[in-house]
């Protein structure tokens, strides 16, 4: 099945207590596509870069069999740049700079050959643009979208219009709370379901992820990593692993969605093991499979003789 | 098998956004014993109260088949009183007052008939007193202990002496981090294991709990409650459910420990559904069993065809 990813392509400068990298390939679409490429190829990616986008970055995308047709190159503009610094508590991050550059006037144009795409993942971009993507598609089977606090507080009306068109919303816990205006995460998810998406997936970082529908709840543990080098892109890698598995299996039954959440968690757990996208340079599908199985052991228990008095 | 619980007995005044109760039965030993009583009876409880401890409170303990022999009544003192106020975010709590009263000079005396107890749960009291309890016992098979930030920062030397004598330490995530001086929870748990306990259980509230040994990790989800009325005692109810199940089955294999974590999570999830100990007034063993099984469904997924390209 075909997968379309729309979002940002960026050059990131990242500082963590463990080191610093400058102008490394980043952006939501990049992480989503890279993670999804473990399940489905090629990946259709729509995004924009400047004339300064390095040839090696383009080659990295090609290594993951990202189709480059949908990447617009604005020759006389610079590529979107983002800088962030993580604290000793890696859950806390300061944004050092955001230079939108070519991304500022991003207006996603879906190539003719992509319009019949069956699965879509909308990275965290302006909800107006997310909608514009969907308007250009014939009839995708499943649309997964991400958003962030910036749009929740800054463009709530447009975001709510877009939410009506999503099948699955993937957000982190604070975004879910903010979007629903509700502290309890279960209630918050149900509030979001009333806004449109049939399924809400809440990413909780070191605490795992939950998938919530009107009828069910599935709780995925986090993979117990002792060394996390760089959390950048983990949420997007999660979304990519999730939609990648769904697109590969062409099965969006509840049971398969649960597996997809575990594959999302698997890809996110690899993502944070090194800086930026570095871990994906040599990550094999065998490693992905093995960790998927380890996830099962993490939360498995035998009921045994459960008689109580 | 026999179970001894040592800790505080208190009269709590609790304010949450959903209401207020005054002088309701509380204290770590009370919650631990009440939760454990769903698995093993009678519960041997050692604690101290004042002459003002209400007859109804004593009767409540008897209802849960708590043996009252070990409860010391200091006639001319008042019972330990604690007052707390929870914020809209129930994870945030202000202590309004702490009147130690009779508890201030608590010196646990283990009745002769309790000294052969096989399972022990030490509630959160001065680590010096926790040790004094153990010195009076012949040879318990498993000792579970709790502690808190007050002792970690205030009496670290004594706490570390006590840790050497515990088989299982049950703490919340911030306590684990503080005790080990390490932000990463997995590393923190391993640091604590080097201090003595073979098993560390980290309670993460709405994010569930993890059991960590030198070799394994087990992640238990939290039960998805939409309405949490009062978090007071949830951690102690967890410890009580955990040790209660172990004592009932007399099996501390790793596999059974995992079940015990789920029973702990089960009892904690009931605890927060009403104020103080109110939920336990009519909680049946059938409800406990049912929720235990629901926990399994929460994190269960079928591996299916997990082939990746």
Interface residues (C-beta under 8 A of the other chain):
Chain A: X38 X39 X40 X41 X88 X89 X90 X183 X184 X185 X186 X187 X190 X204 X206 X207 X208 X210 X212 X217 X218 X219 X220 X221 X222 X224 X225 X226 X227 X228 X248 X249 X255 X256 X258 X259 X261 X262 X285 X288 X289 X292 X293 X296 X298 X299 X301 X302 X303 X304 X305 X306 X307 X308 X309
Chain B: X38 X39 X40 X41 X88 X89 X90 X183 X184 X185 X186 X187 X190 X204 X206 X207 X208 X210 X212 X217 X218 X219 X220 X221 X222 X224 X225 X226 X227 X228 X248 X249 X255 X256 X258 X259 X261 X262 X285 X288 X289 X292 X293 X296 X298 X299 X301 X302 X303 X304 X305 X306 X307 X308 X309
